[in-house]
């Protein structure tokens, strides 16, 4: 059963109004082509991909309000990667854009695990990441790129299987968790590695790279861990900023791939 609920365009607009910006930003070149993101959403819906989440960053200046970076997640109700013991994974396509003239339409592949309501981002252009420029944007090019992304999913299944088949030693498990902690907290913060590696559900109880990766990723993103600065112990907060969420997820996927090579 697919876990997502399709958002209406009105719900998308309420969640991230900048997606529907119709006016070009005043200081941009006359050569800049303004394509509102809602146009791309409508085209994605035609291709069978439904919006299920929409967010935007907070505009820091009045002049950037309505033009700031935003993200939309799409799901396809007909596509599921079936895992062992019903640990199914649902591919997503993440679209990020802004209307400030600094961004192309960027598409990335995401994965959602039903077993833990956990979302992660795949950091690898081999599995469908692509960009489309505003200038010259066409439905036909989007259709081609999305088709190529879907065609890469068998390779993504193979990669997940590789993660599942790589058995880490106890030393490697601790090393992975330590390196993963650096991704979010940096070098001047001490993180409770045992807490990062704590098993919360039976599906993730093991030392395979996939199990360890998901345990650590969920805690770093969800904030279910503590850290120490100096003598002060603090509880980490869940990552709410989608740009930071993407950055950490991408780095963690890249780290995991180091253990396969």
Secondary structure, 3 states (H helix, E strand, C coil): CCCCCCCCHHHHHHHCHHHHCCCCCCCCCCCCCCCCHHHHHHHHHHCCCEEEEEEECCCCCHHHCCCCCEEEEEECCCCCECCHHHCCEEEEEEEEECCCCCCCEEEEEEEEECCCCEEEECCCHHHCCEEECCCCCCHHHHHHHHHHHHHCHHHHHHHHHHHHHCECCHHHHHHHHHHHHHHHHCCCCEECHHHHCCCCCHHHCCCEHHHHHHHHHHHHHHCCCEEEECCEEEECCCCCCHHHHHHHHHHHHHHHHHCCC
